[in-house]
Amino acid sequence: MVNSEKIEPYIEEFPQIYLWEVIHNIPGRVRLRLAWLREYPSKHSSLINALTHLTFITDVYLSSINNSIVVYYDHQQISLEDLKAELLEIFLLMTPKNWIKEQANQLKDINQETIGFDVEFLTKTWEENKQGILMGVGTTCLAVGGILVPIPLVPGWPLLLLGGYCLKLASENPS
């Protein structure tokens, strides 16, 4: 299994960094997508060498066009879960450190820019501006409904009813 001392602190701080995933697998073959593969062609040969040195892996095909690696392995010698654990260890060691730093910095920027959805703010805003909002919606519905009523085949009456209801609610005293 993976030694936790080998894992970069960026991976621990941002577990949502997408490093790799299994795209497809059948017994004896697994297709993986490695996120940094296209950006670092200099790592291709060393990655293939690292994978082919494992005794249970028979062949490796790498495609930098779609960031994928096809690994052929002896499924009677190792299970898919154990293979994933071995591959994770290799990928963590082979992943360029500056790529991890870039991903972590992007996540930090996104986390700093994210504005939380504040339900309390919306509730206060509705309560403070309820009368004005209802009057605006009611007046708009009455105006559009009044224009649409004389036009054939266009239902303007529902807008007139909605406008009247909104204006009725806006004129009521809050209790």
Secondary structure, 3 states (H helix, E strand, C coil): CCCHHHCCHHHHHCCCCCCEEEEEEECCEEEEEECCCCCCHHHHHHHHHHHHCCCCEEEEEEECCCCEEEEEECCCCCCHHHHHHHHHHHHHHHCCHHHHHHHHHHHHHHHHHCCCCCHHHHHHHHHHHHHHHHHHHHHHHHHHHHHHCCCCCCCCHHHHHHHHHHHHHHHCCCC
